[in-house]
Amino acid sequence: MRTWIVATLLVLVGCDKKPDGDGGGGGVELGKIGGAQAKDKDEDKDTKDEDADEEDAPSGANPFDAFGQAQRKTACVEAQMLLNATEMFQVAERRAPKDIAELQAKGMIARAPDDPWGNAYTIDAEGPKVTSAGPDEKMGTTDDIVVVAGEPDPC
């Protein structure tokens, strides 16, 4: 199931909707691919002479950037699901859950998921908030995914 979610997110990550010039919407703009933004044809004509000596390929392009973005999005979606289950538990039981296993035991979630990097999510009922250690697999660093009730989605 997780593989299917990650594969779907990989397909969706690079394309953003862009309105047509007539304001009707519906056009599709190529998004970032490996860190490089697709150029408009008119912009390309204007800079053709200036960039004649430069290579067309972007320097430092990372072909795995989309996969990393999909992993972060998967972690955000799972963390949001766990946050929702935590809030439902608090309403039903009139107390905070001790851990994710208790959410599963009470039927609030079907299984206790690991984040895309293979680590357990943590629940802090005093927010409530759900945290994933992120790609570096260390809690308390800048790449952590933290979803807090009442705050905007971090993803």
Phi and psi in degrees as GROMACS dihedral restraints (atoms count N, CA, C in turn):
[ dihedral_restraints ]
;  ai    aj    ak    al  type     phi  dphi    fc
    3     4     5     6     1   -62.6    20    10
    4     5     6     7     1   -38.4    20    10
    6     7     8     9     1   -60.8    20    10
    7     8     9    10     1   -41.3    20    10
    9    10    11    12     1   -64.2    20    10
   10    11    12    13     1   -41.8    20    10
   12    13    14    15     1   -64.0    20    10
   13    14    15    16     1   -46.0    20    10
   15    16    17    18     1   -63.4    20    10
   16    17    18    19     1   -42.7    20    10
   18    19    20    21     1   -63.3    20    10
   19    20    21    22     1   -41.1    20    10
   21    22    23    24     1   -63.7    20    10
   22    23    24    25     1   -43.6    20    10
   24    25    26    27     1   -65.2    20    10
   25    26    27    28     1   -34.9    20    10
   27    28    29    30     1   -59.2    20    10
   28    29    30    31     1   -40.8    20    10
   30    31    32    33     1   -67.8    20    10
   31    32    33    34     1   -38.6    20    10
   33    34    35    36     1   -81.6    20    10
   34    35    36    37     1   -23.1    20    10
   36    37    38    39     1   -63.2    20    10
   37    38    39    40     1   -38.3    20    10
   39    40    41    42     1   -85.3    20    10
   40    41    42    43     1    -5.1    20    10
   42    43    44    45     1  -117.0    20    10
   43    44    45    46     1   127.4    20    10
   45    46    47    48     1  -121.0    20    10
   46    47    48    49     1   142.5    20    10
   48    49    50    51     1   -70.5    20    10
   49    50    51    52     1   140.0    20    10
   51    52    53    54     1  -135.1    20    10
   52    53    54    55     1   129.8    20    10
   54    55    56    57     1   -66.2    20    10
   55    56    57    58     1   146.6    20    10
   57    58    59    60     1   -68.4    20    10
   58    59    60    61     1   166.0    20    10
   60    61    62    63     1   -61.7    20    10
   61    62    63    64     1   -25.8    20    10
   63    64    65    66     1   -83.7    20    10
   64    65    66    67     1     1.4    20    10
   66    67    68    69     1    82.8    20    10
   67    68    69    70     1     0.8    20    10
   69    70    71    72     1   -81.5    20    10
   70    71    72    73     1   -13.0    20    10
   72    73    74    75     1    76.4    20    10
   73    74    75    76     1   175.8    20    10
   75    76    77    78     1   107.4    20    10
   76    77    78    79     1   -19.3    20    10
   78    79    80    81     1   -74.2    20    10
   79    80    81    82     1   155.2    20    10
   81    82    83    84     1  -118.5    20    10
   82    83    84    85     1   129.5    20    10
   84    85    86    87     1  -103.3    20    10
   85    86    87    88     1   135.3    20    10
   87    88    89    90     1   -66.8    20    10
   88    89    90    91     1   133.4    20    10
   90    91    92    93     1   -91.1    20    10
   91    92    93    94     1  -163.3    20    10
   93    94    95    96     1   -72.0    20    10
   94    95    96    97     1   132.1    20    10
   96    97    98    99     1  -124.8    20    10
   97    98    99   100     1   109.5    20    10
   99   100   101   102     1    64.0    20    10
  100   101   102   103     1    27.3    20    10
  102   103   104   105     1    91.6    20    10
  103   104   105   106     1    -4.6    20    10
  105   106   107   108     1  -106.6    20    10
  106   107   108   109     1   138.3    20    10
  108   109   110   111     1   -95.0    20    10
  109   110   111   112     1   136.0    20    10
  111   112   113   114     1   -64.4    20    10
  112   113   114   115     1   142.8    20    10
  114   115   116   117     1   -97.9    20    10
  115   116   117   118     1   150.5    20    10
  117   118   119   120     1   -74.9    20    10
  118   119   120   121     1   148.2    20    10
  120   121   122   123     1   -63.6    20    10
  121   122   123   124     1   -40.8    20    10
  123   124   125   126     1   -63.5    20    10
  124   125   126   127     1   -41.9    20    10
  126   127   128   129     1   -63.2    20    10
  127   128   129   130     1   -37.3    20    10
  129   130   131   132     1   -65.0    20    10
  130   131   132   133     1   -40.6    20    10
  132   133   134   135     1   -62.3    20    10
  133   134   135   136     1   -43.6    20    10
  135   136   137   138     1   -63.6    20    10
  136   137   138   139     1   -32.8    20    10
  138   139   140   141     1  -104.1    20    10
  139   140   141   142     1     3.7    20    10
  141   142   143   144     1   -57.4    20    10
  142   143   144   145     1   -47.2    20    10
  144   145   146   147     1   -68.4    20    10
  145   146   147   148     1   -38.6    20    10
  147   148   149   150     1   -68.5    20    10
  148   149   150   151     1   -33.7    20    10
  150   151   152   153     1   -98.5    20    10
  151   152   153   154     1    15.8    20    10
  153   154   155   156     1   -58.1    20    10
  154   155   156   157     1   -34.6    20    10
  156   157   158   159     1   -87.9    20    10
  157   158   159   160     1   -12.1    20    10
  159   160   161   162     1   -85.3    20    10
  160   161   162   163     1   152.7    20    10
  162   163   164   165     1   -72.7    20    10
  163   164   165   166     1   151.4    20    10
  165   166   167   168     1   -78.0    20    10
  166   167   168   169     1   -29.6    20    10
  168   169   170   171     1   -74.5    20    10
  169   170   171   172     1   136.9    20    10
  171   172   173   174     1   -69.7    20    10
  172   173   174   175     1   142.2    20    10
  174   175   176   177     1   -82.6    20    10
  175   176   177   178     1   142.2    20    10
  177   178   179   180     1    73.6    20    10
  178   179   180   181     1    18.8    20    10
  180   181   182   183     1   -66.6    20    10
  181   182   183   184     1   137.0    20    10
  183   184   185   186     1  -114.3    20    10
  184   185   186   187     1   107.1    20    10
  186   187   188   189     1   -67.4    20    10
  187   188   189   190     1   -15.7    20    10
  189   190   191   192     1   -95.1    20    10
  190   191   192   193     1     5.0    20    10
  192   193   194   195     1   -59.4    20    10
  193   194   195   196     1   -40.9    20    10
  195   196   197   198     1   -64.1    20    10
  196   197   198   199     1   -37.6    20    10
  198   199   200   201     1   -65.1    20    10
  199   200   201   202     1   -43.2    20    10
  201   202   203   204     1   -62.3    20    10
  202   203   204   205     1   -39.9    20    10
  204   205   206   207     1   -65.0    20    10
  205   206   207   208     1   -38.9    20    10
  207   208   209   210     1   -66.4    20    10
  208   209   210   211     1   -37.9    20    10
  210   211   212   213     1   -63.5    20    10
  211   212   213   214     1   -44.1    20    10
  213   214   215   216     1   -62.8    20    10
  214   215   216   217     1   -41.8    20    10
  216   217   218   219     1   -65.3    20    10
  217   218   219   220     1   -41.0    20    10
  219   220   221   222     1   -60.8    20    10
  220   221   222   223     1   -44.3    20    10
  222   223   224   225     1   -61.8    20    10
  223   224   225   226     1   -40.1    20    10
  225   226   227   228     1   -64.1    20    10
  226   227   228   229     1   -43.6    20    10
  228   229   230   231     1   -64.7    20    10
  229   230   231   232     1   -44.7    20    10
  231   232   233   234     1   -66.5    20    10
  232   233   234   235     1   -40.5    20    10
  234   235   236   237     1   -63.5    20    10
  235   236   237   238     1   -39.7    20    10
  237   238   239   240     1   -63.8    20    10
  238   239   240   241     1   -40.7    20    10
  240   241   242   243     1   -61.7    20    10
  241   242   243   244     1   -43.0    20    10
  243   244   245   246     1   -66.9    20    10
  244   245   246   247     1   -36.6    20    10
  246   247   248   249     1   -64.0    20    10
  247   248   249   250     1   -43.5    20    10
  249   250   251   252     1   -60.9    20    10
  250   251   252   253     1   -42.8    20    10
  252   253   254   255     1   -64.4    20    10
  253   254   255   256     1   -38.1    20    10
  255   256   257   258     1   -63.1    20    10
  256   257   258   259     1   -43.1    20    10
  258   259   260   261     1   -66.4    20    10
  259   260   261   262     1   -39.0    20    10
  261   262   263   264     1   -64.0    20    10
  262   263   264   265     1   -40.5    20    10
  264   265   266   267     1   -60.4    20    10
  265   266   267   268     1   -45.0    20    10
  267   268   269   270     1   -62.4    20    10
  268   269   270   271     1   -37.2    20    10
  270   271   272   273     1   -69.5    20    10
  271   272   273   274     1   -45.4    20    10
  273   274   275   276     1   -71.4    20    10
  274   275   276   277     1   -40.8    20    10
  276   277   278   279     1  -101.2    20    10
  277   278   279   280     1    -9.4    20    10
  279   280   281   282     1    58.7    20    10
  280   281   282   283     1    32.4    20    10
  282   283   284   285     1  -161.0    20    10
  283   284   285   286     1   166.4    20    10
  285   286   287   288     1   -83.1    20    10
  286   287   288   289     1   148.7    20    10
  288   289   290   291     1   -72.0    20    10
  289   290   291   292     1   150.0    20    10
  291   292   293   294     1   -72.0    20    10
  292   293   294   295     1   -39.2    20    10
  294   295   296   297     1  -163.2    20    10
  295   296   297   298     1  -178.9    20    10
  297   298   299   300     1   -66.2    20    10
  298   299   300   301     1   -34.4    20    10
  300   301   302   303     1   -59.0    20    10
  301   302   303   304     1   -35.2    20    10
  303   304   305   306     1   -69.7    20    10
  304   305   306   307     1   -33.8    20    10
  306   307   308   309     1   -61.5    20    10
  307   308   309   310     1   -41.2    20    10
  309   310   311   312     1   -68.9    20    10
  310   311   312   313     1   -43.9    20    10
  312   313   314   315     1   -61.0    20    10
  313   314   315   316     1   -34.4    20    10
  315   316   317   318     1   -87.8    20    10
  316   317   318   319     1     2.1    20    10
  318   319   320   321     1    80.5    20    10
  319   320   321   322     1    14.4    20    10
  321   322   323   324     1   -76.3    20    10
  322   323   324   325     1   -27.3    20    10
  324   325   326   327     1  -137.0    20    10
  325   326   327   328     1   153.4    20    10
  327   328   329   330     1   -76.8    20    10
  328   329   330   331     1   -35.5    20    10
  330   331   332   333     1  -150.2    20    10
  331   332   333   334     1   159.6    20    10
  333   334   335   336     1   -92.6    20    10
  334   335   336   337     1   104.0    20    10
  336   337   338   339     1   -77.2    20    10
  337   338   339   340     1   154.1    20    10
  339   340   341   342     1   -97.2    20    10
  340   341   342   343     1   155.3    20    10
  342   343   344   345     1   -70.1    20    10
  343   344   345   346     1   171.5    20    10
  345   346   347   348     1   -60.5    20    10
  346   347   348   349     1   -14.0    20    10
  348   349   350   351     1  -100.8    20    10
  349   350   351   352     1     7.6    20    10
  351   352   353   354     1    87.9    20    10
  352   353   354   355     1    13.1    20    10
  354   355   356   357     1  -108.8    20    10
  355   356   357   358     1   154.5    20    10
  357   358   359   360     1   -74.4    20    10
  358   359   360   361     1   145.2    20    10
  360   361   362   363     1   -75.8    20    10
  361   362   363   364     1   153.7    20    10
  363   364   365   366     1  -115.5    20    10
  364   365   366   367     1   146.7    20    10
  366   367   368   369     1  -113.6    20    10
  367   368   369   370     1   129.4    20    10
  369   370   371   372     1  -114.8    20    10
  370   371   372   373     1   107.3    20    10
  372   373   374   375     1   -69.6    20    10
  373   374   375   376     1   -12.7    20    10
  375   376   377   378     1   -81.1    20    10
  376   377   378   379     1    17.4    20    10
  378   379   380   381     1  -121.5    20    10
  379   380   381   382     1   -47.9    20    10
  381   382   383   384     1   -65.2    20    10
  382   383   384   385     1   159.4    20    10
  384   385   386   387     1  -146.2    20    10
  385   386   387   388     1   151.8    20    10
  387   388   389   390     1  -122.3    20    10
  388   389   390   391     1   135.4    20    10
  390   391   392   393     1  -128.1    20    10
  391   392   393   394     1   139.6    20    10
  393   394   395   396     1  -113.4    20    10
  394   395   396   397     1   141.5    20    10
  396   397   398   399     1   -68.9    20    10
  397   398   399   400     1   -14.8    20    10
  399   400   401   402     1    79.6    20    10
  400   401   402   403     1  -171.7    20    10
  402   403   404   405     1   -61.3    20    10
  403   404   405   406     1   -30.3    20    10
  405   406   407   408     1   -82.4    20    10
  406   407   408   409     1    -5.5    20    10
  408   409   410   411     1    60.9    20    10
  409   410   411   412     1    24.2    20    10
  411   412   413   414     1  -123.4    20    10
  412   413   414   415     1   126.8    20    10
  414   415   416   417     1   -72.4    20    10
  415   416   417   418     1   147.5    20    10
  417   418   419   420     1    86.3    20    10
  418   419   420   421     1    13.7    20    10
  420   421   422   423     1  -108.1    20    10
  421   422   423   424     1   172.4    20    10
  423   424   425   426     1   -69.4    20    10
  424   425   426   427     1   -17.6    20    10
  426   427   428   429     1   -92.2    20    10
  427   428   429   430     1     3.9    20    10
  429   430   431   432     1   -61.6    20    10
  430   431   432   433     1   146.3    20    10
  432   433   434   435     1  -102.6    20    10
  433   434   435   436     1   116.8    20    10
  435   436   437   438     1  -124.3    20    10
  436   437   438   439     1   121.1    20    10
  438   439   440   441     1  -113.8    20    10
  439   440   441   442     1   120.7    20    10
  441   442   443   444     1  -118.4    20    10
  442   443   444   445     1   136.8    20    10
  444   445   446   447     1   -59.1    20    10
  445   446   447   448     1   134.4    20    10
  447   448   449   450     1    83.0    20    10
  448   449   450   451     1    -2.0    20    10
  450   451   452   453     1  -109.8    20    10
  451   452   453   454     1   157.8    20    10
  453   454   455   456     1   -61.5    20    10
  454   455   456   457     1   150.7    20    10
  456   457   458   459     1   -61.1    20    10
  457   458   459   460     1   126.9    20    10
  459   460   461   462     1   -73.4    20    10
  460   461   462   463     1    -7.5    20    10
